[in-house]
Amino acid sequence: MTSVLDLAPVVPVVVVDDVADAVPLARALVAGGLPAIEVTLRTPAAPDAMRAIAAEVPEAVVGAGTVISAGTVTEAVSAGARFLVSPGWTDTLLAAMRASGVPFLPGVSTTSEVVALLERGVTEMKFFPAEAAGGTAYLKSLSGPLPQARFCPTGGISLASAPSYLALKNVGCVGGSWMLPPDAITSKDWARVEKLAREASALR
C-alpha cells in the first residue's frame, strides 16, 4: 500500500456511535476525495463499523485510531484495518504494530520521542495533539535536525489551519474531524459530509 501519509491530504478521524452510519459516512468521504478513513476505537461500535466499511466500501482504506495496546492492534486488524494510528507509543505497542503487518503511525509530541522512533527505524509518525503540542512552529523546528521524520499532525486542526500544516515539507497529511460535524451525522446529512470532504481533499 502507498504510505498512509500520501493517500490524501486529510485523513478523517471518525467516531462511530451507530454502526448503521458507518457505510454511508464512508461513502460520502470517499466520494469527496478522502479515501483513508481512521475509525477511532473509542466506541463499542468501532470494530463492527470497520468491518462494514471494509466489506461494503472497497474504495475506502479503513484504518484504526486510538490503538493503545497489543490487544487493540489485534482487534483492529481482525476488523479489517489496513493501517493503525496511536496517540503515543511504547516498545510493547510498537512491537505489536510491527508484527501486525499493516502500516502504522505511532504518536509523538516531543523531540525525544521522534528520535527514539528514528532509532528504531520508524520514519512516519502521528504528531499529537498537534495544536496543543506546538503546532506548525514546532514541526517546522523539527525539520532541520530531523529531516527524515514525516508526520500526520492531528488534534485541533481545522479547515482554516490545515493549509499551514500541509505547506511544511515534513508533513504528509493532517488528521481532522471538521468534515464530520456532529449535527450532520445525527441528521444523516451525507451530502454535507461529502461537500466538506471535497473542500478538504482540495487543500493540497
Protein Blocks (a to p, Z undefined) as FASTA:
>chain_A
ZZfklmpmbdcddddfblklmmmmmmmmmmnopabccddffbfklmmmmmmmmmmmmmbc
cddehiabfklmmmmmmnopabdcdfbdcfklmmmmmmnopacddddfbfklmmmmmmno
pabdcdddfklnnpjmlmmmmmmmmmmbccddeehiafklmmmmmmpmkbfbdcdfklmc
fklmmnopaklmmmmmmmmmmmZZ
